Amino acid sequence: MKMNALYAALSGAILLGAATLVPAQTTPAGSTAAHPVKNAKAATSDEYKADKDRIEADAKSAKEKCKSMTGNAKDVCMAEAKGKEKVAKAELEAKRKGTPHAQYEVEKAKADAAYDVAKEKCDDQQGKEKSACKKQAKADKDKALAEAKSHQKTASNDTAKASHSGSTAASGGSAASTTTPAGDKATSTSTKK
């Protein structure tokens, strides 16, 4: 009997200790990010597969329309079609994952797509205008990537702060409420003997 009570108290202490060490996984207030574990079901769902198939079908259709064009217009059209496909796939993954990094990937895909299209449009120009156009396209891409990185850091910091404050409150509350009952049980079992 003495060993059972000791094992029970020890097991409870270990479980409570482990629970306070695991950070709380909460979504900050006002965040649109969803819980990745919950979204794992969405990744295998028929809806996810249908969305992915639709994106690929739309891209194929857009590329088919470009085939009838000629010259640089065809190149611009293909760049736009490929860019839209990459952005749509990144958005689908961001919806599924719901993480700041996934949202960064969306913004990065948009910046890359805009750059590819702008670069193709620059090919219509010649000389200094073409060179200036490409430099401007590169500068716009770099600016968009810097903003995306900034948004990712802000979102990551917000998530970390919310997780930290949630785990601090949870550990403070659980430590106070669980120490007393565990102490009472240990005392009551030892007083029975």
C-alpha positions as CSV (number, residue, x, y, z in Angstrom):
1,M,0.0,0.0,0.0
2,K,2.8,2.3,0.9
3,M,4.5,1.7,-2.5
4,N,1.3,2.3,-4.5
5,A,0.8,5.7,-2.8
6,L,4.4,6.5,-3.5
7,Y,4.2,5.5,-7.1
8,A,1.0,7.4,-7.6
9,A,2.5,10.6,-6.1
10,L,5.7,10.2,-8.1
11,S,3.8,9.6,-11.3
12,G,1.6,12.6,-10.7
13,A,4.6,14.8,-10.0
14,I,6.4,13.6,-13.2
15,L,3.3,14.2,-15.3
16,L,2.7,17.7,-13.9
17,G,6.4,18.6,-14.3
18,A,6.3,17.5,-17.9
19,A,3.1,19.5,-18.5
20,T,4.6,22.7,-17.2
21,L,7.7,22.2,-19.3
22,V,5.8,21.9,-22.6
23,P,5.1,25.3,-24.0
24,A,1.4,26.1,-24.6
25,Q,0.5,26.1,-28.2
26,T,-1.9,28.9,-28.5
27,T,-2.8,31.2,-31.4
28,P,-2.4,34.9,-30.6
29,A,-5.6,36.9,-30.4
30,G,-6.6,38.3,-33.7
31,S,-4.3,35.9,-35.6
32,T,-5.6,34.1,-38.7
33,A,-3.1,31.3,-38.3
34,A,-4.7,28.0,-37.6
35,H,-3.3,25.2,-35.6
36,P,-1.0,23.1,-37.8
37,V,-2.1,19.7,-36.3
38,K,-5.7,20.5,-37.0
39,N,-4.8,21.5,-40.5
40,A,-3.0,18.2,-41.1
41,K,-6.5,16.7,-41.8
42,A,-7.1,19.4,-44.4
43,A,-3.9,18.4,-46.2
44,T,-5.2,14.9,-46.9
45,S,-8.8,15.9,-47.4
46,D,-10.7,15.8,-50.6
47,E,-11.1,19.6,-50.5
48,Y,-7.3,20.1,-50.4
49,K,-6.7,17.7,-53.3
50,A,-9.5,19.3,-55.3
51,D,-8.0,22.8,-54.7
52,K,-4.6,21.6,-55.8
53,D,-6.0,20.0,-58.9
54,R,-7.9,23.1,-59.7
55,I,-4.8,25.2,-59.4
56,E,-2.9,22.9,-61.8
57,A,-5.8,22.9,-64.2
58,D,-6.0,26.7,-64.2
59,A,-2.3,26.9,-64.8
60,K,-2.4,24.5,-67.7
61,S,-5.3,26.4,-69.2
62,A,-3.5,29.7,-68.9
63,K,-0.3,28.3,-70.4
64,E,-2.4,26.9,-73.4
65,K,-3.7,30.4,-74.0
66,C,-0.1,31.7,-74.2
67,K,0.8,29.2,-76.9
68,S,-1.2,31.1,-79.5
69,M,0.9,34.3,-78.8
70,T,4.2,35.1,-80.4
71,G,7.4,37.0,-79.4
72,N,7.8,38.6,-76.0
73,A,4.0,38.7,-75.4
74,K,4.2,34.9,-75.2
75,D,7.0,35.1,-72.7
76,V,5.2,37.6,-70.6
77,C,2.0,35.5,-70.7
78,M,3.9,32.4,-69.7
79,A,5.6,34.2,-66.8
80,E,2.2,35.4,-65.6
81,A,0.7,31.9,-65.8
82,K,3.7,30.3,-63.9
83,G,3.6,33.1,-61.3
84,K,-0.1,32.7,-60.6
85,E,0.4,29.0,-60.2
86,K,3.2,29.4,-57.8
87,V,1.4,32.0,-55.7
88,A,-1.8,29.9,-55.7
89,K,0.1,26.8,-54.5
90,A,1.9,28.9,-51.8
91,E,-1.4,30.3,-50.6
92,L,-2.9,26.8,-50.4
93,E,0.0,25.6,-48.3
94,A,-0.2,28.7,-46.1
95,K,-3.9,27.9,-45.6
96,R,-3.0,24.3,-44.6
97,K,0.0,25.1,-42.4
98,G,-1.1,28.4,-40.9
99,T,2.5,29.4,-39.9
100,P,4.4,32.7,-40.3
101,H,6.9,30.9,-42.5
102,A,4.1,29.7,-44.8
103,Q,2.8,33.2,-45.1
104,Y,6.3,34.4,-45.9
105,E,6.5,31.8,-48.7
106,V,3.3,33.3,-50.1
107,E,4.8,36.8,-50.1
108,K,8.0,35.5,-51.5
109,A,6.2,33.7,-54.4
110,K,4.3,37.0,-55.1
111,A,7.6,38.9,-55.3
112,D,9.2,36.3,-57.5
113,A,6.2,36.2,-59.8
114,A,6.1,40.0,-60.1
115,Y,9.8,40.1,-60.8
116,D,9.7,37.5,-63.5
117,V,6.8,39.3,-65.3
118,A,8.5,42.7,-65.0
119,K,11.7,41.3,-66.3
120,E,10.0,39.8,-69.3
121,K,8.2,43.1,-69.9
122,C,11.6,44.9,-69.9
123,D,12.6,42.8,-72.9
124,D,10.3,45.0,-75.0
125,Q,12.7,47.9,-74.4
126,Q,16.2,48.5,-75.6
127,G,19.4,50.0,-74.4
128,K,19.5,52.1,-71.3
129,E,15.7,51.9,-70.8
130,K,15.9,48.1,-70.7
131,S,18.8,48.2,-68.3
132,A,17.0,50.7,-66.0
133,C,13.8,48.6,-66.3
134,K,15.5,45.5,-65.1
135,K,17.3,47.3,-62.3
136,Q,13.9,48.7,-61.1
137,A,12.3,45.3,-61.3
138,K,15.2,43.9,-59.2
139,A,14.8,46.7,-56.7
140,D,11.1,46.1,-56.4
141,K,11.7,42.4,-55.8
142,D,14.3,43.1,-53.1
143,K,11.9,45.6,-51.4
144,A,9.1,43.1,-51.4
145,L,11.3,40.3,-50.0
146,A,12.5,42.6,-47.3
147,E,9.0,43.5,-46.3
148,A,8.0,39.8,-46.4
149,K,10.9,38.9,-44.1
150,S,9.9,41.8,-41.8
151,H,6.3,40.5,-41.7
152,Q,7.6,37.0,-40.9
153,K,9.7,38.2,-38.0
154,T,6.9,40.3,-36.6
155,A,4.4,37.3,-36.9
156,S,7.0,34.9,-35.3
157,N,7.6,37.3,-32.5
158,D,3.9,37.8,-31.8
159,T,3.4,34.0,-31.8
160,A,6.4,33.5,-29.5
161,K,5.1,36.2,-27.1
162,A,1.6,34.7,-27.0
163,S,3.0,31.2,-26.5
164,H,5.3,32.4,-23.7
165,S,2.6,34.4,-21.9
166,G,0.2,31.4,-22.3
167,S,2.7,28.9,-20.9
168,T,3.7,31.2,-18.1
169,A,0.1,31.6,-17.0
170,A,-0.6,27.9,-17.4
171,S,2.5,26.9,-15.5
172,G,1.8,29.4,-12.8
173,G,-1.8,28.3,-12.4
174,S,-1.0,24.6,-12.6
175,A,1.9,24.8,-10.2
176,A,-0.2,26.4,-7.5
177,S,-3.2,24.2,-7.9
178,T,-1.3,20.9,-8.3
179,T,1.3,21.3,-5.6
180,T,-1.3,21.6,-2.9
181,P,-3.3,18.5,-3.8
182,A,-0.2,16.4,-4.3
183,G,1.1,17.6,-1.0
184,D,-2.2,16.9,0.7
185,K,-2.4,13.4,-0.7
186,A,1.2,12.6,0.4
187,T,0.4,13.9,3.8
188,S,-2.9,12.0,4.1
189,T,-1.3,8.7,3.0
190,S,1.5,9.0,5.4
191,T,-0.8,10.0,8.3
192,K,-3.0,6.9,7.7
193,K,0.0,4.7,8.5
